[in-house]
Structures are given as structure tokens and as C-alpha cells.
Amino acid sequence: MTGFDDRKKTAENKFQLDEEQKFKMLARRDRLFGRWVAQQLGRADADAYAAEVVAAIGPIYSDEILWEAGLRYDRISSDSQ
């Protein structure tokens, strides 16, 4: 391999690692936020609530969307009870 090929492979590996770490960080953030919202609402099923909030968000990562999804899911779940 030439020096250019080595640099290209290194850059690709770094990009892959950065994206993987970003995905894991955002998934953890969303899960913790869902658990926090459940605790603030006094819900006993914090882990289940967090999973449902994260599922309601979908693949879009935005703080505003995360917050709105938590509030929207709470309104929907309290209307159905």
C-alpha cells in the first residue's frame, strides 16, 4: 500500500469510529432523558416509558424533537388511561 492508501484507510476508520460513538452517545442520552421524564411524572415504569419515548422520536436527533416527543407521548398515554 502506498502512503496515500494508508491515510485514506485511516480516515475511513476514524469516520466510522466517530459515527459509532455519536450513535451510542445519542442513544444513551435519549434513554436517560426518557427515564428522567418518567421520574418527573411520577411513573413507576421508567424504563418502559423511556423505551417508548425513544421509539416515538425515530431516527431524527434533535433536542427539541426529543423534548416534544416526551411531552407528546405523555399526553397520548394519559388520554388513553
Secondary structure, 3 states (H helix, E strand, C coil): CCHHHHHHHHHHHHHHHHHHHHHHHHHHHHHHHHHHHHHHCCCCCHHHHHHHHHHHHCCCCCHHHHHHHHHHHHHHHHHCC
